[in-house]
């Protein structure tokens, strides 16, 4: 009888040995999740994660170094029809040319200056810090990148990030020596944007397939395929006039209030690529009160306008002047 | 003798944890196959749970999930919860499965990896982190599950050739339904 009792107690102890930690750990996990969702970006859990990111940055960078030759091999395999060096140079050249064309149309500055264009920083007079991408998201559900600069370099959450082709995203988390960028193509990404030619306003959102969706462009606006999409500066985060992408599909249902517009982003982030983190905006880069009022009163924008010439011929929106005018 | 064995097993688990943590940090962000990403922390949980039983599985799942949540931009606590439960469930089914029935262990790993990633996708949908049902479940969830399970196979084979399983089986401290029957 006693033996049976002992065996029963032992069995119970064995069974509870796995159950007790399960209950405790599940409770801790659930509390952590709740706390994480309720706390702000500067909460304790976010700070702990930033600390861990700081500590693990060297390991991530080592991984990127190890993987980079394999990435090159992968590129070679997918582009068998062309020499890899030629392809890379063409892609880089294409990105720079796109940025230059948009800058010409947007600012109307003279040809000599455009010939001397070296990068987005000088082109847009951005107050920025250069950084290098050193990793990507380790989960399949988010499109993020990490860069090798953090709070020690003056970076903060919400700062926009660009490369030579245009905007690539926005900082969502920052630690002392690294920062996480949410890419434009992430589904949670949103940028206040406009069609460059007509100034029609909208909100550019990421999509799972890597394209962007321009929402809330009124159905009475004029939008065409190949129209360029730029930042409007209305959110106060991004400077006005930075290139975002090109319209590749436009659809308008019969009674719809808004267009359905698909945009192909100009900028694609890759490991080891240099990026610029825009640390502050000048007054000229911010949307003025008139811009906001104009966007509210006339979201469908104006009739298409020709690229401005050097004389700076006026239209009825003086604050939409090119960003180079500062 | 038993104490010496115990330390040996703990050393193997520690080494396995270190390898998986390094792989998670160094390579997981760069391997992207048809929308799926390898979760080495899930592989670690599977491996330990299938050898060590529910208690070890639960413990490893919790800390592996914590590590994953701290090193990815996902909601913190979600993977902790998921891997804790997975570690317990896998470990409860039967210890030493990876040693005694490797094929069954691999089949179970595939099923649980796919199910776990789909559940994770659904959870992200509910938390509004993910917005597309198809992407969350069938692209990221399904493919991440398949890719994770595929990369778990080498770990299973290596562990099946160690004498860890026998050692764990010989000691108390976890549920073993076969012995209860």
Interface residues (C-beta under 8 A of the other chain):
Chain A: X10 X11 X14 X15 X17 X18 X19 X21 X22 X25 X26 X28 X29 X30 X31 X32 X33 X34 X35 X36 X37 X45 X48 X49 X52 X53 X56 X59 X60 X62 X63 X64 X66 X67 X71 X135 X136 X137 X138 X139 X140 X141 X142 X144 X172 X173 X180 X182 X187 X188 X208 X271
Chain B: X22 X24 X25 X26 X27 X28 X29 X30 X32 X35 X36 X37 X39 X53 X54 X55 X57 X58 X59 X61 X62 X65 X68 X69 X70 X71 X72 X73 X74 X75 X76 X77 X78 X80 X81 X84 X85 X88 X91 X92 X120 X121 X124 X127 X129 X130 X131 X132 X135 X136 X139 X140 X143 X144 X172 X173 X174 X175 X176 X180
